[in-house]
Amino acid sequence: MKTINHWIHGTHQSSAADRRGKIFNPATGQVIAELPMGNAEDLEKAVNSASNAFLAWSKSSLTKRTQIMFRYKQLLEENRKILTQLINLEHGKVLSDAAGSLQRGIEVVDFACGIPHLLKGEFSEQVGTGVDCYNTRQPIGICAGVTPFNFPAMVPMWMFPIAIMCGNTFILKPSEKDPSCAMKLAELMKEAGLPDGVFNVVHGDKEMVDAILDHREIKTFSFVGSTPVAQYVHSKASENGKRVQALGGAKNHAIVLPDADMEQTANAIIGAAYGSAGERCMAISVVVAVDSIADQFRDLLVSKANALSIGPGDEDKNDMGPLITAEHKQKVLQYIEDGVSSNAELVLDGRSHPIASENPGFFMGPTLFDHVKTDMKIYLEEIFGPVLVIVRVKDFEEGIALANNHQFGNGVALFTSKGSYAREFVNRVQVGMVGINIAIPVPLSFYSFGGWKDSIYGDSNIYGEEGVRFYTRIKTVTTRWPDIKEESKIDLSMPVIE
């Protein structure tokens, strides 16, 4: 049985922990590897390595950091196929989707290569007589990130390239369900010339996460996952004096107005709802359809969902792969049972798709509910599977009220051909990431990613300029160089610069 060990100080290192976790191939249901469920002793080794490396790395020139990051980007490009295959093998998403998610991670590396421009401070001459003032951004120290299973390449790359380019060292705890991609990312960083200890990878579950949260030498904590865990890590990390960015769950609405292009809209929503088997925090999981076009649009969705090819993600013919584990599949199936028991209309039942019974992997087909009410569990909670629900409204005003009243505020989309509706929507909707005729409005790397309400805890979005601010602290310096012959006297009053 293959064992995936920690990556500490530039080498693969075994764990002091006795517990082991299993890694599955979701398309076959077979166990393909195991990994240690690390503990505080393992973390201490990573912290010691990161702490020692920080002394030199934080003083390294921006030129050196940039050269390493450019080389890293080149290596990522050269290893696209290997990384994409690792994502497919342990997560199950189809190769084209895996490649797309990898590309979005590489775009953040692109951004990181240009960070020296954003680290420039400000200088004001002669703020007072003979007094100048300037500021600078400096690294914080050891940073840590805990990332989810659904994007084993992209989400880690939202974090560590920016932290490292800002002069910090970084400890990554990837999902224990699909860690091999993170290990390859670490190996490539070493190959790019990154000094040992600047980037470490540790494995585990809640025990390891708690050890990271409690460790006083770790200065920042970045997290992407479910809302209950985001709430937990935000509270605990804050109590321990860390900076925190904790991104939680979502229930992304797509509001479809009668003037929208029905064909284009249906194509976009099918891709956003069922891509990656719905295991995306930016997946569309609620269609808000205006009554006058609801029946027509539902029929279009059914037709397109039925045409999807479901199967192993390494087969090019397939549009959608399996769910990540048997346990997660069971959780999604329970939500379908909840929807049926709540008297929502089950239009498409993914449980009855032939793939669910014919294949030993963790497959199910696309599921669609109609006439869903806002007090139903399938509307209120994040399902994180290929389950789409339709809520019917009378008009635009009722649709925007639905999005605004939901506890989550991660992403939202409006489909319309009228600019007046679009402008009003952008102005009034209480959601962090907004798409107009775009179903998955994930911002590019030079903006930042983050929602509102229960979709985020902490006051910082992830990557972009927000990431640079998060991984640095500002120092402001006021200087005066008086003539040595200048007379001086003691003054106990608050200094006033004139």
NUTOR-524991 format. One record per atom (N, C-alpha, C): residue in one letter; x, y, z. Coordinates in steps of 0.2 Angstrom, whole numbers, plus 5000, padded with zeros to 4 digits. Layout:
BEGIN
AXYZ...
//
This chain:
BEGIN
M500449945000M500050005000M500450065000K500350114995K500750174995K500550215001T501150245004T501050295010T501250365007I500850415009I500950485007I501150515013N501850535014N502050555020N502050635020H502250665026H502350735026H502850765022W502850825020W503450855017W503750915021I504250895025I504550945029I505250955028H505451015028H506151035026H506451005020G505951005015G506150985008G506250915007T505950875011T506050795011T505350765013H505250705011H504650665013H504850635020Q504450645025Q504550625032Q504050585035S504150535038S503650495041S503350525047S502750495049S502450525055S502550495061A502450535067A502550505074A501850475076A501350485072A500650465073A500550395071D500050355075D499950285074D499350285069R498850335069R498250335065R498450345057R498050305053R498150315046R497450325043G497450365037G496850375034G496950345027K496350325024K496350295017K496150345012I496450335006I496350375000I496050334995F495450354992F495150314987F495150344980N495150294975N494950314969N494250324968P493950384968P493150384968P492850354962A493150344957A492850314951A492850234951T493250204956T493250134957T493050114964G493050154968G492950134975G493550104979Q494050094975Q494650064978Q495050104982V495350074988V495850114991V496550114987I496850174986I497450174982I498050194986A497950224992A498550244996A498250255003E498750275008E498550295014E499050355016L498850385021L499250445024L499250445031P499750475035P499650485042P499150535044M498850525049M498450575053M498850605058G499250655056G499750685060G499550715066N500050735070N499850765077N500350825078A500250845084A500650905086A501450895086E501650835087E502350815086E502550825079D502150805074D502350815067D502350885066L501850925068L501850995067L502451035069E502651015075E503251045078E503851045074K503950985070K504450975066K504451025060A503751035057A503651085052A503751155054V503551165060V503651235063V504351255064N504751205067N505451215068N505851235061S505651195056S505951205049S505751265046A505051285047A504851355044A505151415048S505251405054S505551455058S506251475057N506651415056N507351425054N507351455047A506951435043A506951455036A506751525035F506351555040F506051625039F506651675040L507151655044L507651705046L508051725040A508151675035A508551695029A508051715023W507451685023W506951695017W506651765018S506551785024S506251855025S506651915023K507351895023K507851945021K508051935014S507851885010S508051875003S507751934999S508151944994S507951994989S507251984985L506952034984L506352024980L506451994973T507052014970T507351984964T507351904964K507651884970K507751814971K507051774971R506651804975R505951774976R505651774969T505651824966T505351824959T505551774954Q506251764954Q506551724950Q506351654951I506251634958I506051564960I505351554958M504951604959M504251604957M504051594949F504451634945F504451624938F504651554936R505151524939R505351454938R504851404940Y504551424945Y503951374948Y503351374943K503251434940K502651444935K502851394929Q503451404927Q503751364921Q503651284923L503851264929L503751194931L503051174931L502551214933L501851204933L501651184926E501851234922E501651224915E501851154912E502551144913E502851084911E502451014914N502251024920N501950964923N501150964923R500851004919R500151004919R499850944918K500050894914K499750834913K499750794919I500350794923I500450754929I499950774934L499950844935L499550874940L498750864939T498550864933T497850854931T497650784932Q498150734931Q497950664932Q497950654939L498350684943L498350674951L497650694953I497450754951I496750784953I496250734951N496250704945N495750664943N495750594947L496350574948L496350504951L496050504958E496250564962E496050564969E495350594971H495250644966H494550684967H494050654963G494150634957G493750604952G493450654947K493550714947K493250764942K493550744935V493250764930V493450744923V494050784922L494450764917L495150794916L495050864913S494550884909S494550944907S494350994913D493950974918D493851014923D494451024928A494750964929A495450964933A495951014930A495951014923A496451054920A496251134921G495551144920G495351214921G495451234928S495351194933S495451214940S496251224941L496651184938L497351194939L497551264936Q497251284930Q497451344927Q497251404931R496751404935R496551454939R497051464945G497351404947G497851414952G498451444949I498651424943I499251444940I499251524939E498651544938E498451624937E498651654943V498551624949V498751664955V499551664956V499851614953V500651614953V500851664948D500551674943D500651734938D500651794942F500051804946F500051864950F500551874955A500751814958A501251824963A501951844961C502051824954C502651844951C502751924951G502151954951G502152034951G502152064957I502152034963I502052054969I502552114971P503152114969P503652164971P503352234970H502952244965H502652304963H502152324969L501852274972L501352294977L501652294984L502252274985L502552284991L502952354992K502952394986K503252454987K502852504992G503252534996G502952575001G502852644999E502552695003E502452765001E502952805005F503152865002F503552905005F503352985004S503353015010S503153085010S503653125013E503953175009E504453215011E504253275014Q504553295019Q504453365022Q503753365025V503553315029V502853315032V502953365038G503453385040G503653435045G504253465043T504453515046T505153545045T505653495046G506053475041G506553425042G506353355043V505653345042V505453275044V505153245038D505353175037D505053135032D504653075035C504253055031C503852995033C503752945028Y503852875029Y503752825024Y503452765028N503252715024N502952655026N503252595022T503252535025T503452475021T503052415023R502952365019R502652305021R503152255022Q503052225028Q503552165029Q503152105031P503552045030P503251985031P503051975038I502551925040I502351915046I502751855050G502851805046G503151745049G502951685046I502751635051I502551575048I501751575047C501551555041C500851565039C500651485038A499951475039A499651415038A499051415034G498951355030G498251355026G498051285027V497351275027V496951215027V496451215022T496551175017T496151175011T495751115010P495251125005P494651075005P494851024999F494450964999F494550914994F494350934987N493950984986N493650994979N494151024975F494651064977F495151094973F495851084975P496051024974P496751004978P497351044975A497251074969A497851114967A497651194967M497051214965M496851284965M496851314971V496551294976V496451324982V497151334986P497551274987P498151294990P498551344986M498551354979M498851404976M498551474977W497951474979W497751534981W498051564987M498451524991M498751544997M499551554997F499851494996F500551494998F500951534993P500851534986P501251584982P501251654985I500751674987I500751744989I501051754995A500951715000A501251715007A502051715006I502251665002I502951655001I503251714997M502951734992M503251794989M503251854993C502851864998C502851915003C503451905008G503851855008G504351845013G504251795018N503651765019N503451725024N503651645022T503551605027T503651535026T502951505027F502751445025F502051425024F502051345026I501551335030I501351265031I500651245029L500651195024L499951185021L499751115024K499051115026K498751055028K498151045022P498351005017P497850985012P497350935014S496750935011S496250885012S496550815013E496350775018E496650705019E496350665013K495850685009K495550645004K495850644998D496250694996D496650694990D497250734991P497750714994P498350754996P498950754991S498950704986S499450694982S499650754977C499150794975C499250854971C499650904975A499550914982A499850964986A500650934987M500750874987M501450844988M501850864981K501450854976K501850874969K501950944969L501550984971L501651064971L502251074975A502351044981A502851054985A503551034982E503550974979E504150954976E504350994970L503851024967L504051074961L504351134964M504151154970M504351214973M505151204975K505251154977K505951134979K506351134972E506151104967E506451104960E506551174958A506151214959A506151284957A506751324960G506951294966G507451334970G507251364976L506651344979L506451374985L506851334991P507151374995P507551345001P507151295005D507451245007D507051195012D506751235018G506151215020G505851245026G505351295024V505451335018V505051385017V504251365015F504251305012F503551275011F503551205014N503151185018N503051125021N502351095021V502251035020V501551005019V501450955025V500950955029V500750905034V500050885033H499950815035H499350785034H498950775040G498350765040G497950745046G497250765045D496850765051D496150785051D496150835057K495550835061K495450885066K496050895071E496350835072E496850845077E497450885075M497650885068M498150925065M497950995065V497251005063V497051075062V497051105069D496851075074D496851105081D497551125083A498051075081A498751095083A498951155079I498751165073I498951225069I498651285073L498051275074L497651335077L497951355084D498151305088D498451325094D499151345094H499551335089H500251345089H500451425089R500751445094R500851515095R501351545089E501751505087E502251535082E501951545075I501351515074I501051515067I500551585068K500751625063K500451695064K499751705060T499651675054T499051675050T498751615049F498151605048F497751545047F497251565041S497351525035S496851535030S496551465029F495851475027F495451415027F494951425022V494751365018V494151365014V493851295015G493151295017G492851235018G492151255020S491851215024S491151225026S491051275031T490451305032T490251355036T490351335044P490151285046P490251265053P490951265055V491351235050V492051235052V492451295051A492151335046A492451405046A492351445052Q491751445055Q491551475061Q492051455067Y492151385067Y492551355072Y493251385072V493551375066V494251395065V494351475066H493851515064H493951585064H493951605072S493551575076S493451585083S494151565086K494351505085K494951475089K495551515087A495651525080A496251555078A496251635081S495651665081S495651735083S495851735091E495551685094E495751685102E496451675103N496851645098N497551635099N497951685095G497651735093G498051795091G498251795084K497951745080K498151745073K497651785068R497951805063R497551835057R497151775054V496551785052V496151735050V495751755043Q495851715038Q495351715033Q495051655032A494351645034A494051585034A493451585029L493451555024L492951555019L492451485020G491851505020G491351445022G490951425016G490351405017G489851375013G489551425008A489051395004A488751434999A488051404997K487651444995K487051414991K486851464986N487251464980N487251514975N486651514971H486251564970H485651574966H485851594959A485451574955A485451604948A484751624946I484651694946I483951714944I483951724937V483351694934V483251694927V482651734925L482751794922L482251834920L481951814913P481251834912P480951814905P481351844899D481751894900D482051924894D482751884892A482951844897A483551804896A483551764890D484151744887D484251694882D484151624885M483651594884M483451534887M484051474886E484251474880E484751414878E485351434881Q485651494880Q486251504883Q486251504891T485751524894T485651524901T485651444904A485251404900A485151334902A485851304902N486251314897N486951284896N487351304902A487351374903A487751394909A487551364915I486951364917I486751334923I486851264924I486751224919I486951154919I487651144920G488051184917G488851174918G488951194926A488651244928A488851264935A488551224940A487951194939A487651154944A487951084944Y488151054939Y488350984938Y489050974937G489451024935G490151014934G490450994941S490950954941S491350934946S490850894951A490250864948A489750834952A489450884958G489450944956G489150994961G489651004967E490250984967E490650994973E491151054972R490751114971R491051174971R490751224975C491151264979C490751314983C490451374978M490651374972M490351424967M489851384963A489651324964A489151294960A488451324961I488151334955I487451354956I486951294958S486651314964S486251254967S485551274967V485351344966V484651364966V484551404960V484051384956V483751424950V483151454953V483151524952V482651564954V482251584947A481751554945A481451564939A480751604940V480751654936V480051694935V479551654933D478951654936D478351614934D478251604927S478251654923S478051654916S478551614912I479151594914I479551554910I479751494913A479551484919A479751424924A479651364920D479051344918D478951284915D479451264909Q479451324904Q479851314898Q480651304900F480851334905F481551334907F481651264911R481251244915R481251174918R481351124913D480951124908D480951074902D481651074899L481951134898L482551144895L483151114899L483151124906L483551094910L483551024911V482950994911V482850924911V483150894905S483050914899S483350894893S484050894893K484350944895K485150954895K485450904900A485150904906A485350864911A485350784909N484850764906N484750694904N485350684898A485550734895A486050714890A486750714892L486850724899L487550724901L487750654902S488450644900S488750584901S489150574907I488950524911I489150514918I489650454918G490250464921G490750404921G491350424924P491850384923P492550394926P492850464922G493150504926G493350564924G493950564919D494350504919D494850504914D494650474907E493950474906E493750454899E493450524896D493750544891D493550604888D492850614886K492450564885K491750564883K491350584889N491550584895N491150594901N491150674903D490550694905D490450764907D490550774915M490350724918M490350724926M490550654929G491050664934G491350604937G490950594944P491250554948P490950534954P491050584960L490650574965L490750604971L491450584975I491650614980I492350604982I492350544987T491850524991T491950464995T491250434995A491150374998A490550344999A490150385004E490450405009E490150445015E489850505012H490250545008H489950605005H489350585001K489350534997K488850514993K488250504997Q488250465002Q487750455007Q487450515010K487850565011K487550625014K487150665008V487350665002V486950694997V486350654996L486350584996L485750544995L485250565001Q485450575007Q485050595012Q484650665011Y485050705008Y484750775006Y484150765001I484250714996I483750694991I483150664995E483250625000E482650595004E482350655008D482750705010D482350765014D481950805009G482150815003G481750844998G481150814996V481150744995V480550704994V480050715000S480350705006S479950705012S479650775013S479950825010S479650895011S479150915006N479050865001N478550874996N478750914990A479450924989A479650954983A479550904978E479450934972E479350894966E480050864963L480150804964L480750774961L480750754954V481050804950V480950794942V481450754940L482050754942L482550704940L482850674946D482950604946D483150574952D483850544951G484350574953G485050544952G485150474955R484750454959R484850394962R484750334958S484250354953S484050294948S484450294942H484950344941H485450334935H485750274935P485850244929P486150174929P486850174932I487250224931I487950234934I487950214941A487450234945A487450224952A487450154954S487150114950S487150044952S487549994948E487750024942E488249984938E488949984939N489150044942N489850054944N490050054951P490550024953P490750024960P490950084963G491150134959G491350204961G490750234965F490950304967F490450344971F490050384966F489650354961F489350394956F488550404958M488250454955M487550464955M487450514949G486850514947G486650554941G486450624944P486350674939P486050734941P485350734943T485250774948T484550774952T484250844951L483650854950L483250914949L482650914953F482550964958F481950974961F481551034959D480951034958D480551094957D480051114962H479751174962H479251194967H479551184974V480151204975V480451204981V480351264985K480151264992K480051314996K480651335000T480551395002T481151425006T481251405013D480851365015D480951335022D481151265022M481251235016M481551165015M482251165016K482451105019K483151095020K483551095014I483351075008I483651075002I483751144999Y483351185001Y483551254999Y483951295004L483951285010L484251315015L485051295016E485151235015E485851205017E486251195010E486851195011E487351175006E487351105005I487251074999I487151004998I487850974996F488251014991F488850994989F488850934985G488350934980G488250874976G487850894970P487750844965P487350864959P486650874960V486450914964V485750924966V485550994965L485151014960L484851074958L484151084960V483951144963V483251154965V483051214961I482351214960I482051274957I481551304961V481651364962V481151404966V480851454962R480151454962R479751504957R479651564961V479651624957V479551684959V479051724954K478751784957K478351814952K478751864948D479251894950D479651944947D480351954949F480652004946F481352024948F481452034955E480952074958E481052104965E480952044970E480551994969E480551934973E481151894972G481451894966G482051854965G482651884969I482751944969I483251974972I483151974980A482551974982A482451964989A482651894992L482551844988L482751784990L483451774991A483851804986A484551804987A484851844993N484551894994N484751935000N484551915006N484051875007N483751845013N484151785015H484451745010H484751685012H485351695017Q485551645021Q486051655026Q486751655022F486851625016F487451625013F487451685008G488051715006G488151765002G488751754998N488951694995N489551684992N489551704985G489151674980G489051694973G488351694971V488251734966V487551744963V487551764956A487051744952A487051764945A486351784943L486351834938L485751854935L485851844928F485251814925F485251804918F484751854915T484951904911T484451944908T484751984902S484352014898S484652054892S484552124893K484352144899K484252214900K484752244905G485052294903G485552324907G485352354913S484652384913S484452414918S484352364924Y484052304923Y484052254928Y484652234931A485152224926A485852204928A486152254933R486052324931R486352374935R486052374942E485452374942E485052374949E485252314953F485352254950F485452194953F486152204956V486652224953V487352234955V487352274961N486952334961N486952384966N486652354973R486152314972R485752294978R485852224981V486152184977V486152114979V486752104985Q486552074990Q486952064996Q487352004996V487851994990V488251944989V488951964987G489451924989G490151954988G490351944980M490151894977M490351884970M489751874965V489751924960V489151934956V489251914949G488851874946G488951864938G488351894935I488451924929I487851944925I487951904918N487451854917N487551814912N488151764912I488451764918I488951714920I488851674926A488851614925A488551574931A489051554936I489751564935I490251544940I490651614940P490551664944P490951724943P491551724948V491951674947V492551674951V493051724949P493251774953P493651834951P494351804948L494651844944L495351824942L495851844947S496451824946S496951824952S497051894954F496951944950F497152014952F496552054955Y496052014956Y495552034961Y495551994967S495051974970S495051934976S494451894976F494451834980F493951794981F493651794988G492951804988G492651804995G491951824995G491551794999G490851804999G490651855005W490051855006W489751895012W489351845017K489151875022K488651845027K489051775029D488651725030D488951665033D489451625028S489551655022S490051625018S490751645019I490851695024I491551705026I491651735033Y492151715036Y492351745043Y493051775043G493051825046G493651865046G493551925041D493951975040D493852035036D494252035030S494551975028S494951975022S494751925017N494751945011N494651895005N495251865004I495251814999I495851774998I496151794991Y496751794990Y497251804985Y497151884982G497451904977G497451964974G497752014979E497652084979E497952124983E497752114991E497152094992E496952074998E497352025001G497651974997G498051925000G498751955002V498952004998V499652034999V499552075006R498952105007R498852145014R498852095019F498552035018F498451985023F499151955026Y499551945021Y500151915023Y500751955024T500652025025T501152075027T500852115032R501252145036R501052205041R501452265039I501152315040I501352385038I501752415044K502352445042K502752485047K502852555044T502652605048T502752675046T503352705050V503752735047V504352765050V504352845049T504452885054T504552955054T505252975055T505553005051T506253025052T506453095052R506953115056R507253185057R507953175058W508353215054W509053215055W509253285056P509253305063P509453375065P510153385064D510353445063D511053465063D511253455070I511853425071I512153415077I512253475082K512353535079K512453595083K511753625085E511153595083E510553625084E510353615092E510153665094E509953665101E509353625102S509253595108S508653555110S508553555117K507953535119K507653545126K507153485127I507053475133I506553425135I505853445134D505453415131D504753435130D504253375131L503853375136L503453325138L502753325135S502653375131S501953375128S501953335121M501353315119M501253275113M501553315107P502053275104P502453315098P501953335093V502053395090V501653425085V502153435079I502053415074I502553425068I502353485064E502753535064E502653595060E503053605054
//
